Amino acid sequence: MTLTTTSQTTTSQTRANSKATIPQTMRALVLRGASDAHLAIEQVPVPRPGSKQVLARVDAAGICTSLLKLIAQGREHPYLYGWDLTAYPLILGDEGSVTLVEVGADVQGQYEVGQRYVVQPAVDHAPINHLERYANDGRGVHKVAVGYTLPGHLAEYMLIPEEVIEAGCLVPVSDDLPYSHATLAEPLSCVVSAQAHHLRVEQASPQAARAALNGLKPSGVVVIIGAGAMGRMHVDIALSRNPRAVVVVDVLADRLNVCEKLFRARATRSNIAFHTLTSSDDLNQHLRTISERGADDVIVAVGVPRAIQDAQALLARGGVLNLFGGLKRQDAQLALDTTKIHYDEIIITGSSGGTPWDVAESLALMQQAAIDASVHITRIGDLSHAKTLLEQVRQQNIDGKAVVYPHRQTTTIHQVERWTADDERRYLALAD
């Protein structure tokens, strides 16, 4: 059975003076069919890049909730396009930070050994390799994904094929950014994209032409409903946009306590009013004490129909409602307050995933210390822990992001409150 790490053609390669010795085999998280029974850490060949491909060392990889859907659905997943996992197993992992270790002959000069990148996993490109593995030989497929039909990050090494390179999905990373923080660029990019979808039409005066503006309203009031891992990323990035006030709402007091601990001092330093409320509180009344107009931006970061419907009433005239938390198909039809839309001219928006620009913006925000990636990491482990961590995600026993270091073998999963650059440096310097 052939793994998707192998390149389609064999061509002469140049090692490009790589100082690292590339082994013959590696560990990888491999999926051979639908369900956990077909998921395992395996020893597989290290791929060698074709002339237009590169090979990367995976420095760190994230454990993403979206993997659970892929594992459950197998070849029926919409991003697999009929790919037969039994004949052609997949290496999973859509989040990670990599360093190039081998460069194909035709991309010498464009890429060099030692360069660091984050790979944007949603690749806006038709498949180039292995067309026969897709339904209808890939005809009609215009978008592929890393960790799906393209090799993923949950391995010690990762082949980066032509699709990724031609779509511009290799985003450079500064050498001083921790591997673990760079790994979060992908989930953070989803939040960057979501907030960039906040569009509003404004006039400086009734006599002025209207202008369309994107992003959170400057000096506005932001309400974020849901204080889980992605909700906290929304809080982090919202604070970097300098609103007047941020209100975080969740039914779980423990999550709100985490938000208080992570963000209140920072909000105070930035002169941003910071409020946390349980959903049982009278949110409308509390909001009116902050702004008589209501909220300029409301982000619903939970998949709860009632939360979305109630959120409409929170918006000020011209406000934006973002439906970030996905709903199950059977719950997708909701009631809209058409009076609010018509007379208050509110805008309802949503987004799905990010683009290379969003990844680059996430990296820039980290580099500028405008956001703090360390606060989002709560589990640290080895590649061998990937299945355990996925099960913990399924059971909702991880509040935050889990990161594994494929080349740092350990028997222990570490639970942490945050994971700084110094933490990573010390951890990688130690033997288990």
N, C-alpha and C positions, 0 to 999 in steps of 0.2 A: 504494500500500500504506500502510495506516494504522499508525503507531506507537502503542504503548500509553501514550505521554505525553499524548495528547490527552484532554480531558475529554469526558464523554458528552454533556453539554448545554452550550450557550453561554448565559451569564447575565451581567448587568451586574456589574462588579467595582469595587472601591475599591482604589486603590494604597496606601492607609493611610500616606501620607506617606513612602513609600520613597525614600531618597536615591539608591539605586543605580539605574542604568539597566539595564533588563532587555533583553537583545538579542533579535533575532528568531530566531536559530538558535544551536545549540550543538553541541559534540562529545559523542558518546555511544558506548558499546560495545554494539553491536546484534547480536542473534542472529536469523537468518532461517531456520534449519533445523538439523537435527542435524549435528554435526561442525564442526571448526575452519574448514572451507571456507566455512561460512555465518556466520562471526564476523568483525566488522570495526568499526573506529572510523569512524563516519559523521557527517556534518553533518546535523542534523535540526532541525525546528522546536522552539523553546522552548514548552512547553505553558503555557496560561493556566488558572488554577483556576476551577472552577465555584463556585457560591455557597456550597457546604458543603465546599470544598477549600482547600488552601493550596499555595503554590509555595515551594520552598526552594532556596537556593544550596548545592551540595554542597561543603563546605569540605575534606573529606578522605574517602577511601574505601579500604576494605581489599580485598585479593585473597584470596578464600576458596576453600579446596579443594573445597567443595561445588559450585562452578561447573563443575568438570570433569565431574561426573555429568550436570548439566543440559545442557551442550554436547553430550555424547556421546549422550544419549537424546532430546533435542529434545522433540517433542510427546508422546512416550511417558513422559516423566518424570511420576511420580505427582502432583506439585504443579501440573502444567499442565492436567490434567483434559481432555485432548484438544484444547487450544488449538492452532490452526493457525498455526505460525510463518511460513509462507510468506505468508499473507494479513495476519497481524497480528504483526509482529516484536516482540521483547522488548528492553528495555534492562535489562542485567544489573546485579548488585551488591547483596548483602544486608548489607554492613557499611559504616557511614559516619557522619559527623557533619555536621549541616546547620544553616543559618541561614535563617529565614523571610524572604522578600523580597516576597511578595504574599499577601494574605489575602482569601478570599471573603467576600461581603457578609453571609452568614448566620452566620459564625463570628467576625465582628468583636467584639472585647471578650474573646472566649475566647482568641484568639491575636493577637499583634502582630508587625509587621515588626521584625526585629532579634533576636527570641528564638532561642535555640539549643536544638537537640534531638538526641537519638539516636533513631532509629526501630527499634523491635523488629520484625524482619522476619517473624517467624511470627505472622500476624494471625489471631486466633481469632474469625473472623467470616465469615459467608457472603458471597459476592460481591454487590455492589450494581450495579456498572457492567458494561457489555458482557456481559450474561448470554448473549447469542446466540453468543458466542465459545467458551463452555464446552460440553462434551458434555452433552446432555440439558438445555440452557439453564441449567446450573448447579444443577439440582435434586440434592440430596444432598451438595453441596459445603458444608462447614461451616468450612473453614479455607483461607485464601489466603496468599500470601507476597510480600513486597517483593523485587524482582529476579527474579520469576517472572512471574505474571500481573499483578502490580502493578509500576509503574515502579521501577527500581533506582537505586543510588547511583553507578554508573560512568558518570556524565554530569556536565555542568557545572551543570545544574539538574534538579530532581526534583519531579514532581507528587506531592502527598500526598493521596490520595483519601479518601472517606468511610469506607471499610472500616478504614483505619489509625486515623482519628480516633475512630470509634465504639468500636473495640476498646481504646482507651486505650494505643495503641502509640507515642505521641509522649512520650518521656521527657525532661524538662528537663535541660539541661547548664549548669553554672556557667560564667560568662564567662571565668574564669581557667584553665580546663582546656584544655590544647592540643587542637587539632583531631585530631591523630593519636592521642592517648591516648583521647579520647572514642570514636574509631572502634573501638578494641579492646573497648569495652563489650559488644558483641555476642558475640564469641568468649569473653570472660571470663564472660559471663552463663551460658554453657553449663557452665562449670566451677562457678560459684556454685550453679547448679541441681543439678548432679551431687552436690556435697558436701552440699547441703541434703537430698538423698534418703537420706543415711546415717541410718537410724532404728535405735534400739536400745531394748530394754525393760530397765529397771533398777529395783532396789529399794534403798532406803537401808539396810534391814535385812530379815531374813526375815519380820519381823512387819509390815513396811510394805507399803502398796499399791504395785503396779507403776506406773511412769510411762514414757510413750514420749517419748524425746528425739530431736531431729534435729540433724544436723551432726556434724562430727568430734568424737571423744571429748575433752573437756577434759583437758589434760595427758596425752594418750595418745600412742601410738606409731603413726605413719603411714608406710606403705610405698607409694611411687609407682613403678609399673613402666612405664618408657617416659619418656625425657627429651627427646622432640621438642618442637615448639612448644607443643602442648596439654599435654603432661606438665609442662613448665616453668610454664605457667599454674597447673596444679594445685599445684606446689611453692610458687609465689608466694602463692596464696590460703591454702594449708595453713599456711604460716608466720604468716599474719595471724591465725590462730585459736589461736595459743599452745599447740601440742602440746609434749610433753616431748622427742620425737625425731622426725626425718624421715629416712627412708631412701629414696634414689633409685637405681633399678636400670635399666641399659640395656646392650645388647651393644656399643654404640659408646663407646669411651673418650673420643672427642672431645666427645660430648654431655655426658658426665659432667664433663669439664673445664670446659665452659661453665657447668654448674650450680655447680661449685665457685667459679668466678670471680664468678658473679652473686649467689649466695645464702649462701655460707659466712660471710662477715663479718656479714651481717645476722642470721643464725641465732645466731652467737656473741654479738652484742650483746643478743639477746633471750633468752639462756641456753637455747637449744634445741640439743640434740645433732644434728649434721648428718652423714650418712653417704652416700657414693656407692659403688656396687658394680657391677661388670660381672656379667652374668647367669651367667658361668662360675664366679664366686665361690660358696662355700657359703653361700647366703643364709640358709637355716634356722639354720645354726650361728652365723652372725654376728648374726642377730636375737636368738638366745638370750642373747648377751652384753649386749644392750640391755635385753631384757625376757624374764624366764623364762616369762611368760604367752604371748608372741607378740605379733602386731600387733593393735591395736584397730581400725584402718582400713587396708584395702588397696585401692588404686585401680589398675586395669589400664588404662593409657592407650595401649595398642597393640592392634592387631587380630591377635593371635597366639593360636590355640587352646591351645597348650601352656602359654603364660603364664597363661591364665585357670585352667586345670586345676591347675597347680602352686601358684597363689596361694591356693587353699583351705587348704592345709596351713600357711600362715603365720599364720592367724588365731587370736587368743586366744578364750577362751570369751566368747560374746556379741559377737564382732567382726563387722564389716561388710565385705563384698567388693563393690566397685563395678566393673561391667563397662562402662567408659567407651569403650574402643576397639571400634568396630564390626567384626563379622566378615562375610565374604562368605557369601551365602546357603548355599552348599554346605558351609560349615564351621560353620554355626550350631549344630548339634547336638553337645553336649559331655557328658562324663561328670561327674556330680556325686557328691561324697562325702557320701552321705546319712547316714552315721554321724556325720560332723562336724556336719552340719546338725541332726541329732536330739539328740545328746548334748552338743555344745558350743553349741547354740542360736545358730549363726551366721546372719547375714542376708545374702542376695545381692540386690543392687539394680542399677538402671541408670536412665538418663534420656536424653531426646532433646531437645536445645535448651533455651532458657530462656524466661522470660516477662518482661513489662514490669517486674515486681518485681525479677527477677534482674539486668536491665540497670541499674535504679536502684541496686541494692546494689553492683554493679560500679563505677558512677560514684562512689558514696559512699566505697568503699574507696580509690579513686584520690584523691579529694578529701582524705581523711583521711591520705594518705601511708601507709596500711596496706599497700598493694601498690605496685609500681613498674612502670607500663606501659612505661616507656622501654626496659626490658631485653628486651622481646618484639619490638621492631621492628628488622629487620635490612636492609630494602630500602626506598628512597625513590625515587619517580619521578613521572612525569606520566601523565595518562590515556592518552596515546598508547602507553605502555609496557604497558598492561594485558595484551595478548595475549602479549607476551614474558614477563612475570612469571607468567602462567598456565602457560606452557610450562615455566618453571623450577620451578614448583610440581609439575607433572606429573613432571618428571625428578628431583624431590627434590633440587634444587640450591639451595633456599632453606631454611635452618634458622632459622625465625622467621617473623614476619609482614611482608608487603609492604604499604606504604601509598602511595597516589598522591594528589596535590593537583591536581584538575581545572583550577583556575584559575591554576596556576603552571606555565607551559609550559617544558619543558627537554628537551634532547637526551640527558641523562645519567641512567642508573640508578645511584644511590649505594648502595654496600654499607657498612653501619654496624654497629658493635657494640651501640649503643643509640641512642635518639633522644629527647633531652630537650626540655623546653619552650624552653630557650635555643636549642637546635639548630633547632627549628621557626621560632622568631622570626627568627633570622638568615637562614634559608633563604628564608622568604617575603619578606624585605626586599630580597633580591638579585635582580637580573635575570640571566638565563642568558647 
